[in-house]
């Protein structure tokens, strides 16, 4: 039973590898754009998100 579930999981990821990669790329570009907009126009609510805080600032 365990071997078939592992095989089906691998088959699922092999079939959808391109979709996962594209989704990760789109998420990266959106976060990069959001951070850039926050820096350029100094939008505080964007800069205060935990993802964009400088290290050591809590």
N, C-alpha and C positions, 0 to 999 in steps of 0.2 A: 504493500500500500504506500509506503513512504517513497519508494523509488518512482512510482507513477506520478505522485504529486510533485516531486522534484523535477521530473521530466516535463510535466505539463507547465510548471513554473518557468523552466528554462525555455520551453517552446514559446510561451507567452511573451517573455522578454525578448527573444530573438525576433519574433514577428513585429513587435512594437518598438524596437530599438530606435528607429528613426524618429518616431513620434515623441519619445521621451527626450531625445537629444534636442529636437526642435522646441519642445516645451521649456526645457532648461535654458536654451538660448534666448527665447522670448522673455522669460522671467528675468534673466540677467540684463538684457537690454532695457527692460522697463525699470528695473531698480537703478541701473546706471543713469538713465535719463532722469528719474525722480531725484536722485542725489545731485545731479548736475543742475537741475532747475532750482533745487534748494540752495545750492551754493551761489549760483549766479544772482538770483534775486533775493537772497538771504531770507528765505521763508522759514521762520523759526519752528513751526510745527513739523516740518519735514526734517530739519536739522536736529530736532529733539527726539526723533524716533531712535530706539535703541540700536538699530542697524547703522545709523549714520553718526552716532556719538563718537567723539575721539576716545581713544583708550584712556581710562582713568577718570573720565567724567561720568558721574552717576546721577 
